[in-house]
Amino acid sequence: MSIYAIGDIQGCYDELQRLLEKIRFDPSKDKLWFAGDLVNRGPKSLQVLRFVKSLGDQAITVLGNHDLHLLALSQGNRSHYKYGNLKDILEAHDRQELIDWLRHRPMMAHHKKKGYSMVHAGLPPQWDLTTAMKCARELENVLRGPKFGKFCRVMYGNQPDLWSENLDGMDRLRFITNCFTRLRYCSRDGRISLNEKGAPEAQNNGAIPWFEAAGRLTKNDRIIFGHWSTLGYRQSANICCLDSGCFWGGELTALRLRKNKPAKPYQISCPIKR
């Protein structure tokens, strides 16, 4: 049995199928970890969502910002409606079944035996792994519970930008959401910087990648993430970015997770989507 982690698909169904052929995925024994952003931008988000759902327990999908965007749209939050390609899902006959399935996906995955954790975007420097998993469960309980609709209608925003265990209510939930689904950079004093999107080499304002923050409490934990196409596939120390820009004409990447050996990457080239 093999576990393969796969980067952001964003509706690129055909490319996903080619990648699964390349790794010879066998759903009877192999498992897939998806780094979030199953949907949006690409042409076949509906097909991706239906396919991953059909895998059942053979697939674990953490939620990304585009997945939450779909959930927000489903609950009437149209403040960012122009950003995306989700009409087919919202008008599908099985829309409600797909939305219910999606909102029950985790924010964070952890495999104790192999020693890997996965999030969509990042973790703030103040969280250790135990805190991160606790915060993931907090947000999951809201997404799966009676406050789901209310949360979706007010989830957008960049504040607060600094973690405190004393945060509560929507401030706490928004901070947790932004870390798991939008984080790329931190300031040197540990604040999350959500407006920064470029590659680290292009930064000149002092912002640093979240995984390079001084004193980061998860520096000794192996973390897999996506979300950052301008960073691209990168594996170093205990972090691995799997967003290699499939939608933008880059690659779609899978990583075979091994306990005592370096994770092995597999990639396919992707045409630019228009």
Accessible surface in RSA format (square Angstrom, percent):
REM  Atomic radii and reference values for relative SASA: ProtOr
REM  Chains: A
REM  Algorithm: Lee & Richards
REM  Probe-radius: 1.40
REM  Slices: 20
REM RES _ NUM      All-atoms   Total-Side   Main-Chain    Non-polar    All polar
REM                ABS   REL    ABS   REL    ABS   REL    ABS   REL    ABS   REL
RES MET A   1   136.10  70.5  72.91  48.3  63.18 150.4  73.65  62.6  62.45  82.7
RES SER A   2    17.02  14.4  13.98  18.7   3.03   7.0   3.35   7.1  13.66  19.1
RES ILE A   3     2.12   1.2   2.05   1.5   0.07   0.2   2.05   1.5   0.07   0.2
RES TYR A   4    14.91   7.0  14.91   8.5   0.00   0.0   0.00   0.0  14.91  18.4
RES ALA A   5     0.00   0.0   0.00   0.0   0.00   0.0   0.00   0.0   0.00   0.0
RES ILE A   6     0.00   0.0   0.00   0.0   0.00   0.0   0.00   0.0   0.00   0.0
RES GLY A   7     1.11   1.4   0.00   N/A   1.11   1.4   0.16   0.5   0.94   2.1
RES ASP A   8     7.26   5.1   2.86   2.8   4.41  10.4   2.32   5.5   4.94   4.9
RES ILE A   9     1.31   0.7   0.98   0.7   0.33   0.8   0.98   0.7   0.33   0.9
RES GLN A  10    14.49   8.1  14.49  10.6   0.00   0.0   2.74   5.8  11.75   8.9
RES GLY A  11     0.00   0.0   0.00   N/A   0.00   0.0   0.00   0.0   0.00   0.0
RES CYS A  12     0.71   0.5   0.00   0.0   0.71   1.7   0.71   1.8   0.00   0.0
RES TYR A  13    57.35  26.8  56.34  32.1   1.02   2.6  23.03  17.3  34.32  42.3
RES ASP A  14    69.26  48.5  65.94  65.6   3.32   7.9  26.95  63.4  42.32  42.2
RES GLU A  15    11.63   6.7  11.63   8.8   0.00   0.0   0.06   0.1  11.56   9.4
RES LEU A  16     0.00   0.0   0.00   0.0   0.00   0.0   0.00   0.0   0.00   0.0
RES GLN A  17    47.99  26.8  47.58  34.8   0.41   1.0  22.51  47.9  25.48  19.3
RES ARG A  18   103.78  43.6  99.02  50.5   4.76  11.3  57.38  78.4  46.40  28.1
RES LEU A  19     0.00   0.0   0.00   0.0   0.00   0.0   0.00   0.0   0.00   0.0
RES LEU A  20    11.95   6.7   9.88   7.1   2.07   5.2  10.25   7.2   1.70   4.6
RES GLU A  21   131.88  75.7 112.78  85.3  19.10  45.5  48.26  93.3  83.62  68.3
RES LYS A  22   107.40  52.4  81.90  50.3  25.50  60.7  57.87  52.1  49.54  52.8
RES ILE A  23    10.29   5.9   0.00   0.0  10.29  24.8   2.64   1.9   7.65  20.8
RES ARG A  24   208.08  87.4 188.87  96.3  19.21  45.7  68.61  93.8 139.46  84.5
RES PHE A  25    28.85  14.4   7.76   4.8  21.10  54.9   7.76   4.7  21.10  60.4
RES ASP A  26    47.51  33.3  45.43  45.2   2.08   4.9  15.35  36.1  32.16  32.1
RES PRO A  27    71.86  52.4  65.51  59.7   6.34  23.1  65.82  54.3   6.04  37.5
RES SER A  28    98.47  83.2  57.27  76.4  41.20  94.9  54.61 116.3  43.86  61.4
RES LYS A  29   116.02  56.6 108.19  66.4   7.83  18.6  57.69  51.9  58.34  62.1
RES ASP A  30     8.66   6.1   8.66   8.6   0.00   0.0   0.00   0.0   8.66   8.6
RES LYS A  31    70.01  34.2  70.01  43.0   0.00   0.0  21.98  19.8  48.04  51.2
RES LEU A  32     0.20   0.1   0.00   0.0   0.20   0.5   0.00   0.0   0.20   0.5
RES TRP A  33     4.18   1.7   4.18   2.0   0.00   0.0   2.37   1.3   1.81   2.9
RES PHE A  34     0.92   0.5   0.92   0.6   0.00   0.0   0.92   0.6   0.00   0.0
RES ALA A  35     0.20   0.2   0.00   0.0   0.20   0.4   0.00   0.0   0.20   0.5
RES GLY A  36     1.20   1.5   0.00   N/A   1.20   1.5   0.00   0.0   1.20   2.7
RES ASP A  37     1.79   1.3   1.79   1.8   0.00   0.0   0.00   0.0   1.79   1.8
RES LEU A  38     0.63   0.4   0.63   0.5   0.00   0.0   0.63   0.4   0.00   0.0
RES VAL A  39     0.00   0.0   0.00   0.0   0.00   0.0   0.00   0.0   0.00   0.0
RES ASN A  40     0.81   0.6   0.81   0.8   0.00   0.0   0.00   0.0   0.81   0.8
RES ARG A  41    94.85  39.8  77.94  39.7  16.92  40.3  16.38  22.4  78.48  47.6
RES GLY A  42     0.29   0.4   0.00   N/A   0.29   0.4   0.00   0.0   0.29   0.6
RES PRO A  43    77.20  56.3  54.81  50.0  22.39  81.4  58.44  48.3  18.76 116.6
RES LYS A  44    65.91  32.2  65.14  40.0   0.77   1.8  33.29  30.0  32.62  34.8
RES SER A  45     5.87   5.0   3.16   4.2   2.71   6.2   3.16   6.7   2.71   3.8
RES LEU A  46    23.46  13.1  22.58  16.2   0.88   2.2  22.58  15.9   0.88   2.4
RES GLN A  47    73.74  41.2  70.13  51.3   3.61   8.6  29.83  63.5  43.91  33.3
RES VAL A  48     0.00   0.0   0.00   0.0   0.00   0.0   0.00   0.0   0.00   0.0
RES LEU A  49     0.00   0.0   0.00   0.0   0.00   0.0   0.00   0.0   0.00   0.0
RES ARG A  50    85.50  35.9  79.72  40.6   5.77  13.7  39.06  53.4  46.44  28.1
RES PHE A  51    43.59  21.8  37.76  23.4   5.83  15.2  43.19  26.2   0.39   1.1
RES VAL A  52     0.70   0.5   0.16   0.1   0.54   1.3   0.16   0.1   0.54   1.5
RES LYS A  53    56.34  27.5  48.13  29.5   8.21  19.5  14.76  13.3  41.59  44.3
RES SER A  54    85.93  72.6  45.70  61.0  40.23  92.7  47.71 101.6  38.22  53.5
RES LEU A  55    21.90  12.2  11.01   7.9  10.90  27.4  14.89  10.5   7.01  18.9
RES GLY A  56    43.96  54.2   0.00   N/A  43.96  54.2  35.79  98.2   8.17  18.3
RES ASP A  57   127.22  89.1 112.50 112.0  14.72  34.8  33.76  79.5  93.46  93.2
RES GLN A  58    42.23  23.6  42.05  30.7   0.18   0.4  15.59  33.2  26.64  20.2
RES ALA A  59    12.67  11.6   1.51   2.3  11.16  25.4   1.89   2.7  10.77  28.5
RES ILE A  60    58.33  33.2  55.77  41.5   2.57   6.2  58.33  42.0   0.00   0.0
RES THR A  61     1.69   1.2   0.80   0.8   0.89   2.1   0.11   0.2   1.57   2.4
RES VAL A  62     0.00   0.0   0.00   0.0   0.00   0.0   0.00   0.0   0.00   0.0
RES LEU A  63     0.13   0.1   0.00   0.0   0.13   0.3   0.00   0.0   0.13   0.3
RES GLY A  64     0.00   0.0   0.00   N/A   0.00   0.0   0.00   0.0   0.00   0.0
RES ASN A  65    40.39  27.9  34.36  33.2   6.03  14.5  10.37  24.9  30.03  29.0
RES HIS A  66    22.28  12.2  22.01  15.3   0.27   0.7  16.33  16.8   5.95   6.9
RES ASP A  67     0.00   0.0   0.00   0.0   0.00   0.0   0.00   0.0   0.00   0.0
RES LEU A  68     3.57   2.0   3.57   2.6   0.00   0.0   3.57   2.5   0.00   0.0
RES HIS A  69    12.55   6.9  12.51   8.7   0.04   0.1  10.19  10.5   2.36   2.7
RES LEU A  70     0.00   0.0   0.00   0.0   0.00   0.0   0.00   0.0   0.00   0.0
RES LEU A  71     0.14   0.1   0.14   0.1   0.00   0.0   0.14   0.1   0.00   0.0
RES ALA A  72     0.03   0.0   0.03   0.1   0.00   0.0   0.03   0.0   0.00   0.0
RES LEU A  73     3.43   1.9   1.99   1.4   1.44   3.6   1.99   1.4   1.44   3.9
RES SER A  74    12.35  10.4   0.76   1.0  11.58  26.7   0.76   1.6  11.58  16.2
RES GLN A  75    49.34  27.6  36.09  26.4  13.25  31.5   6.35  13.5  42.99  32.6
RES GLY A  76    52.78  65.1   0.00   N/A  52.78  65.1  28.39  77.9  24.39  54.6
RES ASN A  77    15.96  11.0   9.61   9.3   6.34  15.3   7.36  17.7   8.59   8.3
RES ARG A  78   122.68  51.5 105.96  54.0  16.72  39.8  48.93  66.9  73.75  44.7
RES SER A  79    81.11  68.5  39.99  53.4  41.12  94.7  50.71 108.0  30.40  42.6
RES HIS A  80    63.97  35.0  63.58  44.2   0.39   1.0  36.53  37.6  27.44  31.9
RES TYR A  81    96.43  45.0  87.97  50.0   8.47  22.0  66.33  49.8  30.10  37.1
RES LYS A  82   163.09  79.6 128.47  78.8  34.62  82.4  85.02  76.5  78.08  83.2
RES TYR A  83   126.77  59.2 119.86  68.2   6.92  18.0  94.72  71.2  32.05  39.5
RES GLY A  84    43.05  53.1   0.00   N/A  43.05  53.1   8.49  23.3  34.56  77.4
RES ASN A  85    72.34  49.9  62.86  60.7   9.48  22.8  15.72  37.8  56.62  54.7
RES LEU A  86     7.38   4.1   2.13   1.5   5.25  13.2   2.58   1.8   4.80  12.9
RES LYS A  87   120.48  58.8 118.09  72.5   2.39   5.7  61.04  54.9  59.44  63.3
RES ASP A  88    91.46  64.1  84.28  83.9   7.18  17.0  18.20  42.8  73.26  73.1
RES ILE A  89     0.42   0.2   0.42   0.3   0.00   0.0   0.42   0.3   0.00   0.0
RES LEU A  90    16.63   9.3   7.92   5.7   8.71  21.9   7.92   5.6   8.71  23.4
RES GLU A  91   120.63  69.3  86.76  65.6  33.87  80.6  42.94  83.1  77.69  63.4
RES ALA A  92    16.41  15.1   0.30   0.5  16.11  36.6   8.49  12.0   7.92  21.0
RES HIS A  93   172.47  94.3 127.21  88.4  45.26 115.8 104.82 108.0  67.65  78.7
RES ASP A  94    23.68  16.6  18.26  18.2   5.42  12.8  11.77  27.7  11.91  11.9
RES ARG A  95    66.05  27.7  65.90  33.6   0.15   0.4  21.16  28.9  44.89  27.2
RES GLN A  96   100.79  56.4  98.32  71.9   2.46   5.9  57.72 122.9  43.07  32.7
RES GLU A  97    97.23  55.8  87.17  65.9  10.06  24.0  38.22  73.9  59.01  48.2
RES LEU A  98     2.23   1.2   2.23   1.6   0.00   0.0   2.23   1.6   0.00   0.0
RES ILE A  99     0.85   0.5   0.85   0.6   0.00   0.0   0.85   0.6   0.00   0.0
RES ASP A 100    53.52  37.5  52.69  52.4   0.83   2.0  20.31  47.8  33.22  33.1
RES TRP A 101    37.85  15.2  30.50  14.8   7.35  17.3  29.15  15.5   8.70  14.1
RES LEU A 102     0.00   0.0   0.00   0.0   0.00   0.0   0.00   0.0   0.00   0.0
RES ARG A 103    43.45  18.2  43.33  22.1   0.12   0.3   0.00   0.0  43.45  26.3
RES HIS A 104    73.29  40.1  66.24  46.0   7.05  18.0  45.74  47.1  27.54  32.1
RES ARG A 105    52.23  21.9  52.12  26.6   0.11   0.3   0.84   1.1  51.40  31.2
RES PRO A 106    25.88  18.9  25.88  23.6   0.00   0.0  25.88  21.4   0.00   0.0
RES MET A 107     0.12   0.1   0.00   0.0   0.12   0.3   0.00   0.0   0.12   0.2
RES MET A 108     5.69   2.9   0.56   0.4   5.13  12.2   0.56   0.5   5.13   6.8
RES ALA A 109     7.17   6.6   2.01   3.1   5.15  11.7   7.17  10.1   0.00   0.0
RES HIS A 110    74.69  40.8  42.56  29.6  32.13  82.2  31.69  32.7  43.01  50.0
RES HIS A 111    43.55  23.8  40.51  28.2   3.04   7.8  28.07  28.9  15.48  18.0
RES LYS A 112   180.69  88.2 161.16  98.9  19.53  46.5 104.48  94.0  76.21  81.2
RES LYS A 113   154.01  75.1 139.36  85.5  14.65  34.9  90.12  81.1  63.89  68.1
RES LYS A 114    38.83  18.9  38.45  23.6   0.38   0.9   7.30   6.6  31.52  33.6
RES GLY A 115    30.65  37.8   0.00   N/A  30.65  37.8  23.57  64.7   7.08  15.9
RES TYR A 116    11.97   5.6  11.45   6.5   0.52   1.4   8.56   6.4   3.41   4.2
RES SER A 117     1.47   1.2   1.38   1.8   0.09   0.2   0.00   0.0   1.47   2.1
RES MET A 118     0.07   0.0   0.07   0.0   0.00   0.0   0.00   0.0   0.07   0.1
RES VAL A 119     0.00   0.0   0.00   0.0   0.00   0.0   0.00   0.0   0.00   0.0
RES HIS A 120     0.03   0.0   0.00   0.0   0.03   0.1   0.00   0.0   0.03   0.0
RES ALA A 121     0.89   0.8   0.00   0.0   0.89   2.0   0.03   0.0   0.87   2.3
RES GLY A 122     0.00   0.0   0.00   N/A   0.00   0.0   0.00   0.0   0.00   0.0
RES LEU A 123     0.00   0.0   0.00   0.0   0.00   0.0   0.00   0.0   0.00   0.0
RES PRO A 124     0.06   0.0   0.06   0.1   0.00   0.0   0.06   0.0   0.00   0.0
RES PRO A 125     9.64   7.0   8.39   7.6   1.25   4.5   8.51   7.0   1.13   7.0
RES GLN A 126    59.18  33.1  41.89  30.6  17.28  41.1  41.10  87.5  18.08  13.7
RES TRP A 127     0.00   0.0   0.00   0.0   0.00   0.0   0.00   0.0   0.00   0.0
RES ASP A 128    57.87  40.5  57.76  57.5   0.11   0.3  17.96  42.3  39.91  39.8
RES LEU A 129    29.09  16.2  27.62  19.8   1.47   3.7  27.62  19.4   1.47   4.0
RES THR A 130   100.00  71.1  97.85  99.2   2.15   5.1  63.04  84.7  36.96  55.9
RES THR A 131    31.88  22.7  30.05  30.5   1.83   4.4   7.59  10.2  24.29  36.7
RES ALA A 132     0.00   0.0   0.00   0.0   0.00   0.0   0.00   0.0   0.00   0.0
RES MET A 133    51.00  26.4  50.85  33.7   0.15   0.4  39.95  34.0  11.06  14.6
RES LYS A 134   110.44  53.9 103.12  63.3   7.31  17.4  70.64  63.6  39.80  42.4
RES CYS A 135     0.00   0.0   0.00   0.0   0.00   0.0   0.00   0.0   0.00   0.0
RES ALA A 136     0.00   0.0   0.00   0.0   0.00   0.0   0.00   0.0   0.00   0.0
RES ARG A 137    99.23  41.7  98.99  50.5   0.24   0.6  65.36  89.3  33.87  20.5
RES GLU A 138    45.55  26.2  39.61  30.0   5.94  14.1  32.62  63.1  12.93  10.6
RES LEU A 139     0.00   0.0   0.00   0.0   0.00   0.0   0.00   0.0   0.00   0.0
RES GLU A 140     5.14   2.9   4.88   3.7   0.26   0.6   0.91   1.8   4.22   3.4
RES ASN A 141   102.81  70.9  91.30  88.2  11.52  27.7  25.78  62.1  77.03  74.5
RES VAL A 142    26.41  17.4  22.78  20.6   3.62   8.7  26.41  22.9   0.00   0.0
RES LEU A 143     0.13   0.1   0.13   0.1   0.00   0.0   0.13   0.1   0.00   0.0
RES ARG A 144    88.21  37.0  69.98  35.7  18.23  43.4  21.10  28.8  67.11  40.7
RES GLY A 145    19.41  23.9   0.00   N/A  19.41  23.9  16.14  44.3   3.27   7.3
RES PRO A 146   144.64 105.4 101.91  92.9  42.73 155.3 115.64  95.5  28.99 180.2
RES LYS A 147   139.13  67.9 137.08  84.1   2.04   4.9  81.37  73.2  57.76  61.5
RES PHE A 148    13.66   6.8  13.66   8.5   0.00   0.0  13.66   8.3   0.00   0.0
RES GLY A 149    12.77  15.7   0.00   N/A  12.77  15.7   8.45  23.2   4.31   9.7
RES LYS A 150   138.33  67.5 136.32  83.6   2.01   4.8  78.52  70.7  59.81  63.7
RES PHE A 151     5.07   2.5   2.44   1.5   2.64   6.9   5.07   3.1   0.00   0.0
RES CYS A 152     0.75   0.6   0.75   0.8   0.00   0.0   0.00   0.0   0.75   0.8
RES ARG A 153   131.94  55.4 112.88  57.5  19.06  45.4  43.48  59.4  88.46  53.6
RES VAL A 154    66.98  44.1  57.92  52.4   9.07  21.9  65.80  57.2   1.19   3.2
RES MET A 155    10.09   5.2   7.68   5.1   2.41   5.7   7.07   6.0   3.02   4.0
RES TYR A 156    70.93  33.1  51.84  29.5  19.10  49.7  54.34  40.8  16.59  20.4
RES GLY A 157    31.83  39.2   0.00   N/A  31.83  39.2  27.56  75.6   4.27   9.6
RES ASN A 158    55.20  38.1  47.22  45.6   7.97  19.2  17.14  41.3  38.06  36.8
RES GLN A 159   110.91  62.0 108.69  79.4   2.22   5.3  60.75 129.3  50.15  38.0
RES PRO A 160    23.38  17.0  21.22  19.3   2.16   7.9  23.36  19.3   0.02   0.1
RES ASP A 161    30.93  21.7  30.55  30.4   0.39   0.9   2.87   6.8  28.06  28.0
RES LEU A 162    64.09  35.7  58.21  41.6   5.88  14.8  58.28  40.9   5.81  15.6
RES TRP A 163    29.12  11.7  16.15   7.8  12.97  30.5   7.09   3.8  22.02  35.7
RES SER A 164    44.17  37.3  38.35  51.2   5.82  13.4  32.78  69.8  11.39  16.0
RES GLU A 165    96.60  55.5  82.22  62.2  14.38  34.2  60.95 117.9  35.65  29.1
RES ASN A 166   135.93  93.7 111.76 108.0  24.17  58.2  31.47  75.7 104.46 101.0
RES LEU A 167    33.14  18.5  25.87  18.5   7.27  18.3  29.46  20.7   3.68   9.9
RES ASP A 168   106.90  74.9 103.10 102.6   3.80   9.0  30.70  72.3  76.20  76.0
RES GLY A 169    50.18  61.9   0.00   N/A  50.18  61.9  39.97 109.7  10.21  22.9
RES MET A 170    49.50  25.6  39.17  25.9  10.32  24.6  32.89  28.0  16.61  22.0
RES ASP A 171    70.65  49.5  68.75  68.4   1.90   4.5   4.22   9.9  66.43  66.3
RES ARG A 172    25.97  10.9  25.97  13.2   0.00   0.0  15.49  21.2  10.47   6.3
RES LEU A 173    27.27  15.2  27.27  19.5   0.00   0.0  27.27  19.1   0.00   0.0
RES ARG A 174    37.40  15.7  37.37  19.0   0.03   0.1   1.97   2.7  35.43  21.5
RES PHE A 175     0.82   0.4   0.82   0.5   0.00   0.0   0.82   0.5   0.00   0.0
RES ILE A 176     0.00   0.0   0.00   0.0   0.00   0.0   0.00   0.0   0.00   0.0
RES THR A 177     6.38   4.5   6.38   6.5   0.00   0.0   6.38   8.6   0.00   0.0
RES ASN A 178     3.16   2.2   3.16   3.1   0.00   0.0   0.00   0.0   3.16   3.1
RES CYS A 179     0.00   0.0   0.00   0.0   0.00   0.0   0.00   0.0   0.00   0.0
RES PHE A 180     0.05   0.0   0.00   0.0   0.05   0.1   0.00   0.0   0.05   0.2
RES THR A 181     1.61   1.1   1.61   1.6   0.00   0.0   0.00   0.0   1.61   2.4
RES ARG A 182    68.06  28.6  65.99  33.6   2.07   4.9  24.32  33.2  43.74  26.5
RES LEU A 183     1.03   0.6   0.00   0.0   1.03   2.6   0.00   0.0   1.03   2.8
RES ARG A 184    32.30  13.6  31.97  16.3   0.33   0.8   0.64   0.9  31.67  19.2
RES TYR A 185     0.23   0.1   0.23   0.1   0.00   0.0   0.23   0.2   0.00   0.0
RES CYS A 186     0.00   0.0   0.00   0.0   0.00   0.0   0.00   0.0   0.00   0.0
RES SER A 187    33.44  28.3  31.40  41.9   2.04   4.7  32.60  69.4   0.84   1.2
RES ARG A 188   179.61  75.4 147.62  75.3  31.98  76.1  68.02  93.0 111.59  67.6
RES ASP A 189    98.87  69.3  68.88  68.6  29.99  70.9  50.70 119.3  48.17  48.0
RES GLY A 190    10.00  12.3   0.00   N/A  10.00  12.3   8.16  22.4   1.84   4.1
RES ARG A 191    95.59  40.1  95.59  48.7   0.00   0.0  22.65  31.0  72.94  44.2
RES ILE A 192     7.47   4.3   0.14   0.1   7.33  17.7   0.14   0.1   7.33  19.9
RES SER A 193    26.28  22.2  19.17  25.6   7.12  16.4  15.76  33.6  10.52  14.7
RES LEU A 194    13.11   7.3   2.33   1.7  10.79  27.1   3.12   2.2   9.99  26.9
RES ASN A 195   118.17  81.5  95.31  92.1  22.86  55.0  27.84  67.0  90.33  87.3
RES GLU A 196    40.98  23.5  39.23  29.7   1.75   4.2   1.59   3.1  39.39  32.2
RES LYS A 197   134.71  65.7 128.24  78.7   6.47  15.4  70.65  63.6  64.06  68.2
RES GLY A 198    26.34  32.5   0.00   N/A  26.34  32.5  21.43  58.8   4.91  11.0
RES ALA A 199    25.42  23.4  22.88  35.3   2.54   5.8  22.88  32.2   2.54   6.7
RES PRO A 200    27.75  20.2  15.58  14.2  12.17  44.2  16.41  13.5  11.34  70.5
RES GLU A 201   133.79  76.8  95.36  72.1  38.43  91.5  78.46 151.8  55.33  45.2
RES ALA A 202    75.63  69.5  44.60  68.8  31.03  70.6  55.58  78.3  20.05  53.1
RES GLN A 203    43.44  24.3  18.34  13.4  25.10  59.8   8.06  17.2  35.38  26.8
RES ASN A 204   148.43 102.4 109.06 105.4  39.38  94.8  40.24  96.8 108.19 104.6
RES ASN A 205    86.18  59.4  48.38  46.8  37.79  91.0  39.95  96.1  46.23  44.7
RES GLY A 206    40.46  49.9   0.00   N/A  40.46  49.9  32.65  89.6   7.81  17.5
RES ALA A 207    14.88  13.7   4.56   7.0  10.32  23.5   5.99   8.4   8.89  23.6
RES ILE A 208    18.89  10.8  18.79  14.0   0.10   0.2  18.89  13.6   0.00   0.0
RES PRO A 209     7.24   5.3   7.24   6.6   0.00   0.0   7.24   6.0   0.00   0.0
RES TRP A 210     0.15   0.1   0.15   0.1   0.00   0.0   0.00   0.0   0.15   0.2
RES PHE A 211    21.65  10.8   9.02   5.6  12.62  32.8   9.02   5.5  12.62  36.1
RES GLU A 212   103.67  59.5  78.10  59.1  25.58  60.9  33.32  64.5  70.35  57.4
RES ALA A 213    10.16   9.3   3.05   4.7   7.12  16.2   3.05   4.3   7.12  18.9
RES ALA A 214    94.54  86.9  64.52  99.6  30.02  68.3  74.78 105.3  19.76  52.3
RES GLY A 215    58.66  72.3   0.00   N/A  58.66  72.3  36.98 101.5  21.69  48.6
RES ARG A 216    13.29   5.6  11.27   5.7   2.02   4.8   1.38   1.9  11.91   7.2
RES LEU A 217   102.61  57.1  81.13  58.0  21.48  54.0  84.37  59.3  18.23  49.1
RES THR A 218     0.00   0.0   0.00   0.0   0.00   0.0   0.00   0.0   0.00   0.0
RES LYS A 219   123.92  60.5 115.54  70.9   8.37  19.9  61.14  55.0  62.78  66.9
RES ASN A 220   122.33  84.4 100.41  97.0  21.92  52.8  29.99  72.2  92.35  89.3
RES ASP A 221    39.75  27.8  36.34  36.2   3.41   8.1   5.70  13.4  34.05  34.0
RES ARG A 222    64.76  27.2  60.84  31.0   3.92   9.3  30.15  41.2  34.61  21.0
RES ILE A 223     1.14   0.6   0.00   0.0   1.14   2.7   0.03   0.0   1.11   3.0
RES ILE A 224     0.97   0.6   0.97   0.7   0.00   0.0   0.97   0.7   0.00   0.0
RES PHE A 225     0.52   0.3   0.52   0.3   0.00   0.0   0.52   0.3   0.00   0.0
RES GLY A 226     0.33   0.4   0.00   N/A   0.33   0.4   0.00   0.0   0.33   0.7
RES HIS A 227    15.13   8.3   8.87   6.2   6.27  16.0   6.53   6.7   8.60  10.0
RES TRP A 228     2.23   0.9   2.22   1.1   0.00   0.0   2.23   1.2   0.00   0.0
RES SER A 229    39.02  33.0  22.99  30.7  16.02  36.9   5.57  11.9  33.44  46.9
RES THR A 230    74.52  53.0  52.25  53.0  22.27  53.1  58.84  79.0  15.68  23.7
RES LEU A 231    14.49   8.1   0.00   0.0  14.49  36.4   0.66   0.5  13.83  37.2
RES GLY A 232    15.33  18.9   0.00   N/A  15.33  18.9  15.33  42.1   0.00   0.0
RES TYR A 233    66.30  31.0  41.50  23.6  24.80  64.5  39.92  30.0  26.38  32.5
RES ARG A 234    74.19  31.1  70.46  35.9   3.72   8.9  25.83  35.3  48.36  29.3
RES GLN A 235    74.52  41.7  45.23  33.1  29.29  69.7  21.43  45.6  53.09  40.3
RES SER A 236    54.54  46.1  46.28  61.8   8.25  19.0  42.52  90.5  12.02  16.8
RES ALA A 237   109.01 100.2  53.74  82.9  55.27 125.7  73.41 103.4  35.60  94.3
RES ASN A 238    43.17  29.8  38.63  37.3   4.55  10.9   3.71   8.9  39.46  38.1
RES ILE A 239     7.94   4.5   5.19   3.9   2.76   6.6   6.49   4.7   1.45   3.9
RES CYS A 240     5.94   4.5   5.91   6.6   0.03   0.1   5.91  15.0   0.03   0.0
RES CYS A 241     0.00   0.0   0.00   0.0   0.00   0.0   0.00   0.0   0.00   0.0
RES LEU A 242     0.88   0.5   0.00   0.0   0.88   2.2   0.00   0.0   0.88   2.4
RES ASP A 243    10.37   7.3  10.04  10.0   0.33   0.8   0.33   0.8  10.04  10.0
RES SER A 244    12.58  10.6   2.73   3.6   9.86  22.7   3.97   8.4   8.62  12.1
RES GLY A 245     6.72   8.3   0.00   N/A   6.72   8.3   6.60  18.1   0.13   0.3
RES CYS A 246     2.54   1.9   0.40   0.4   2.14   5.0   0.40   1.0   2.14   2.3
RES PHE A 247    29.37  14.7  27.19  16.8   2.18   5.7  27.19  16.5   2.18   6.2
RES TRP A 248   135.23  54.3 116.87  56.6  18.36  43.1 110.91  59.1  24.33  39.5
RES GLY A 249    28.42  35.0   0.00   N/A  28.42  35.0   1.49   4.1  26.93  60.3
RES GLY A 250    19.59  24.2   0.00   N/A  19.59  24.2  17.90  49.1   1.69   3.8
RES GLU A 251    63.00  36.2  62.43  47.2   0.56   1.3   9.89  19.1  53.11  43.4
RES LEU A 252     2.01   1.1   1.92   1.4   0.09   0.2   2.01   1.4   0.00   0.0
RES THR A 253     0.06   0.0   0.00   0.0   0.06   0.1   0.00   0.0   0.06   0.1
RES ALA A 254     0.00   0.0   0.00   0.0   0.00   0.0   0.00   0.0   0.00   0.0
RES LEU A 255     0.55   0.3   0.55   0.4   0.00   0.0   0.55   0.4   0.00   0.0
RES ARG A 256    77.89  32.7  77.89  39.7   0.00   0.0   0.19   0.3  77.69  47.1
RES LEU A 257     3.13   1.7   0.00   0.0   3.13   7.9   0.00   0.0   3.13   8.4
RES ARG A 258    62.36  26.2  60.58  30.9   1.77   4.2  17.45  23.9  44.90  27.2
RES LYS A 259   108.89  53.1  97.68  59.9  11.21  26.7  50.50  45.5  58.39  62.2
RES ASN A 260   131.10  90.4  92.56  89.4  38.55  92.8  37.59  90.5  93.51  90.4
RES LYS A 261   130.11  63.5 126.30  77.5   3.81   9.1  72.83  65.6  57.28  61.0
RES PRO A 262   114.59  83.5 101.43  92.5  13.17  47.9 111.94  92.4   2.65  16.5
RES ALA A 263     5.79   5.3   0.28   0.4   5.50  12.5   0.28   0.4   5.50  14.6
RES LYS A 264    95.19  46.4  93.01  57.1   2.19   5.2  47.38  42.6  47.81  50.9
RES PRO A 265    57.11  41.6  42.98  39.2  14.12  51.3  42.99  35.5  14.11  87.7
RES TYR A 266    42.24  19.7  38.36  21.8   3.88  10.1  29.38  22.1  12.86  15.9
RES GLN A 267    59.56  33.3  50.98  37.3   8.59  20.4  13.96  29.7  45.61  34.6
RES ILE A 268    16.95   9.6  10.99   8.2   5.97  14.4  16.95  12.2   0.00   0.0
RES SER A 269    83.19  70.3  75.10 100.2   8.09  18.6  40.75  86.8  42.44  59.5
RES CYS A 270     8.15   6.2   0.00   0.0   8.15  19.1   1.54   3.9   6.61   7.1
RES PRO A 271    81.91  59.7  69.74  63.6  12.17  44.2  81.05  66.9   0.85   5.3
RES ILE A 272    98.76  56.2  78.60  58.6  20.15  48.6  78.60  56.6  20.15  54.7
RES LYS A 273    33.73  16.5  22.28  13.7  11.44  27.2  24.47  22.0   9.26   9.9
RES ARG A 274   251.43 105.6 171.43  87.4  80.00 190.5 108.29 148.0 143.13  86.7
END  Absolute sums over single chains surface
CHAIN  1 A    12224.5       9753.9       2470.5       6154.5       6070.0
END  Absolute sums over all chains
TOTAL         12224.5       9753.9       2470.5       6154.5       6070.0
